[in-house]
Amino acid sequence: MSQISYKDAGVDIDAGNSFVENIKPLVKSTAVPGVVGGIGSFAGAFELPTGFREPVMLAATDGVGTKLKLAIESGIHNTVGIDLVAMCVNDLICNFGTPSFFLDYYATGKLDVNAATAVVSGIAEGCRQAECALIGGETAEMPGMYSEDDYDLAGFAVGIAEKSELDRTTQVRAGDVLIALPSSGIHSNGFSLARKVLFEKMGMKFDDDFNGKPLIETLLEPTRIYVKTFKANKEKIQALAHITGGGLVENLPRVLPEGLRAVIQERSIRTLPIFDLIGQHVERAEMFRAFNMGVGMVLVVRPDDVDALLANTDGYIIGALEAGAREAVLV
């Protein structure tokens, strides 16, 4: 009687081992002080940093959403890993956490070693930008769960913060100024709507020219990582809001206490061309709920610190805080 192997069932252990060998130098390139050992053990290890009075560990997890479909369909796999890191570490800094290490989960129907290696190269690049270490991950080959070409990603970032600095709502007050840090593009939210408008409604293709380059390049532009900007300006920042799903109107209130509202001057927002294109078929209010509209992070700063922040970043003023219901309004 013939025997059936694991490979016959759709799982290639040798391919998995080859993939691990491919990514070892990528993982090593992200090493920062605190990393203990290398990949290959059952868990990654990181030494707690010194210098904190009351250290608190922060954790954030996220994915890339349906932006992955564009990477899979276009065969461009080396940027979505940056998105994965960005979506996690940008959340950590909103609670004044300094990212320490990162782990990833890669699930697929059939392991394509080259595609998976490209994805991890992006994750490593994101970790270098965020100045944190990639200390481990998991690769799952699951035939029957995913089609052969599909894969999914999840990321997990851990950082350290001072306990006294966690709650940013206690630091903001009326009169504080809102400084927008530009996004690099759509980032990693709203792609279900973007795909429906661009490809179903407008009939566009990946290779169509958009602002002098193929449309797919604009769509896959990696999410900007704001960690270095945060570290360089931490002492002058009262709060940060990562503008993801829900846009400005739903994310800014997360850093406000009761009795304060954020008033945003809509005309001051430097909307990116891709949003102008999509906005031809979507109501303006819906655009501001689905997309970042060109604003990836908002800093809340004291009026006396505005000039220093503007001089040390590429940010610009979009509004201020005032007394009122806890909300963000566009005027």
N, C-alpha and C positions, 0 to 999 in steps of 0.2 A: 504493500500500500504506500502511495506517495506521501511524503511528509510536507507540511506547510510551514514556512518560515515567517518570522515577523515582517520581513521585507515583502513577502507575498501578500501579507495583510495590509501593506501600504506604509509601513514604518521602516525607514532605512537607518539603522544604528550607525553604520559606517559613514553615511552622509552627515549625521549629527556630530560624529567625532571629527570629521574634516572641518565642519563649521567651527567647532570650538578652537581648533588649531588656527584657523583663519583670524579669529577675533582676539586671540591672546595679545598681539602687539597693539591692537586698538584699545583694549582695556588698560594695558600698561601705560599708554600715552596719557591717560586721564589721572594718573596717580597724584595725590596731594598728600601733605603731611597728615598723618593719622591713619592711613591705610595700613592694615596689618595682613601680611600674606598676599597671595594672589588668587586667581580663579582656579577652580578645580576641587575645592573643598565642598562641604555640604552647605556652608553659609559664608557670606562675606563678613569681614570683621573691620571695625573702625574704632580707633581709640578716641575716647571723649576728650575734646580740647580743654585746655586749662584757661584760666583768666576770667571765668564767669563766676559771679557771686551766687546766683540762684539759676543754674542752667536748666532749661526746659527743652525737651526734644519735641520737634515739630515734624509732622509727616503730611505729605500730600500725594494724591494719586490722580491720574487722569489718562486719557487716551488722545487720539488724533481725530476721531470721528470719521465721517465719510470722505474726508480729504484723502484717506487711504485708497479709496476707489480710484481716484485720479492717478495716484502713484502706481497702483497695480495696472491700470489700463494703459498708462503711458510708458510703463517700464522704467520710470525714473524713481529709484528707491533710496537714493542717498541723502534726501533732505527731510523726510518725514520723521527720522530719528531726532533731528534738531527740534522739530515741533513737539515731540513727546517730552523731551527734557524741559523745554520752555514752559509748557502748560503746567508742569509741576513746580518748578523752581520759582516761577513768577508768582505763584500763589504763596509760597513760603515767605518771600520777602515782604508780603503784605502784612504779616504778623511779626516783622522784624527778625525773621529767622535767616541765618546764614547757611545756605545749603552745604552739606557735608558729603553725602554720598547718594548714589542713584542705583536703582535696579530696574530691569525691564522684563517684560513677559511677551514672548513672540509665539503666536499660535498660527498654524498653517495646515492645509490639507496634505500637501506634499512638500517637503523641505527642498527649496531651491537654494543651494549653498551660496551661489553668487548673489542672488537677491537678498538673502538674509544677511550676508556679510556687508552689503551696501547699506542696509538698514542700520546695522550696528555701527558702521562708520559714521553715520549721521548722529547716532546717539552719543558716540565718543566725542564728536565735534561739539555737540550741545553741552556735554559735561565740561569740556575745556573752556567753552565760553562762560559757563556758569561757575567755573573754578571749583567743581566738585568731582568726586571720583566715581567711576563706574565700577562697583565692587562685586557685581553678580547679576544673574538673570536666569530665565528659564525659557527653553525652547520646546514647544509641544507640537509634535506632528500628529494630526488627528484626522485621518481619512474618514470620510462619511460625515464629519462635523463641518468641514469647510471644503469648498471645491479646490481642486489642485492648485490653481493659481492664486487663490485668496490667502490673505494673512491678516491677522489683527494684532494690535499692539496695546500694551498697558505699561505705564511707568509709575515708579514709586520713588519719591525724593524724601530724604530725611535731613533735617538741619537742627541747629542749636540757636536758642534765643535766651535773653534774660527774662525771667518771669515778670519782672516789673514793666517790661516793654511790650508785652503781648497785646494788651487791649489798647488799640489805637483810638478807639472812640473817646477815651478820656483825655486825649491830647489835643483834640481839635476844638475850635471855638469860632464864634461869629467873627467875620472879618478876615479869616484865613483865605488864602488865594489858591485857586485850582490851576495847576500847571500840567498840561498834556504832554506826554512823551509820544512821539509818532509811532504808529505801528508800521511794520514792514509790508503789510498787505492784509489779506483776509484773516491771517493767522490760522486758527484751527476751529473756528465756530462759524456756523451758517452755511456750510457747504451743501447741505441738502437743498436749501433755497437757491443758492448760487448755481448749482448744477441744473436745477429745474428751469431757471430763467435762461441761462446761457445756452444750454444744449437742447432742451425741449422747446422752450418758447422761441428763442432766437435762432436755433439751428446752427450754432457755432461749432467749430471743430478745434481740436487741440492745436493744430498748426496755423490757425488763423492769426493774422498779424494783429497785435494789440499794442499800441504805443511803441512800435518798432521792434517787437520781439514776439515769438509765438505765445499765444494766450496761455498755454499750459505752464510756461515759465512764471507768469504772473500769479497764476493760481497756486502753484507749488512753492512760491517764495516762502522760506521758513519763518516761523514765528520768531519775533525778536526776543532776545533774552536780556532782561534789565538788571541782572544781578550786579554787574560791575558799576553801573550807574548808581544803584542803591548804596553799595559799599562806599563809593566816593563821596556821597552826599548825605549819608545817614543822619548826621548830627543836625541837619537843617530841614529834615522831613518830619512832619507830624504824623502823616498817614499816607498809605498808598492803596489804590484800588486797581486791581487787574481787570481790564475790560474784556470780558469773554462773552459767553452766551448771555443774552439779556441786555448787552450793550451798556452805554453810559447810564441810562435811566434806572437800571436794576442793580448795577454793581457799585455805583458810588454810595448809595444809602447804606451799604454794608459797613462803611467806616464812620458813619454818623451816629451820634447819640440822639435820643428824643429831644426835640426842640430846635434842631438845626436842619436846614435844607441846603442843598447845593443848587445854585442858580448858574446855568451854563448858557453862555452866549452862542447860540447856534451858528451865527454868521462867522464866528472866530475859528470854527473847526476847519482844519485843512483836510477836507475830504479827498481821498485818493481816487484816481480815475476809474479804477475797477468798480468802486461803489457808485460812481456816476453812471456807469454803463448798466449795472444791475438795477439801479434806481429808476431807469426808464420804464420798468414794468412792475415796480413794487412801491407801495405807498411810503411816503417819507417816514411816518411814525413807525411803520413796520421795519424799515431799514435800520432805524436806531435801536430797535429791540433785537434784531437778528445779528447785526454786525458791529464791529468796533468803529467803523466809519473813519478810520485813519488815526484813532487814538488807542494805543495799546496799554498805556498805564497812566493814571492820574496821580500826581503828587499834591498833597495838601501841605501848604507851607505858610509860615508867618509873613506878613507884609514886609518886614525888615529883611527877610532872607530871599525875597523874590529875585532881586538883581543877581545875587551870587548863584542861585540855582540856574537862572537863565544863561549866565556866563559859562557855567560848567557843564551844561547839557544842551541837547537840541530841542528842549522843551519850549512851550509858549503858553501864554495865559488864555484860559477859556472861561473863567468865571470866578466865583467866590462863594463862601458860606455866609448864610444869614439866618436870623431867627425865623422859625416856621416849622411846619410839619416835616417829619423825617422823610425826605424824598429828594429826588433830583429832577429838576425841571429845565426844559429847553425854552429859551425866550428869544 
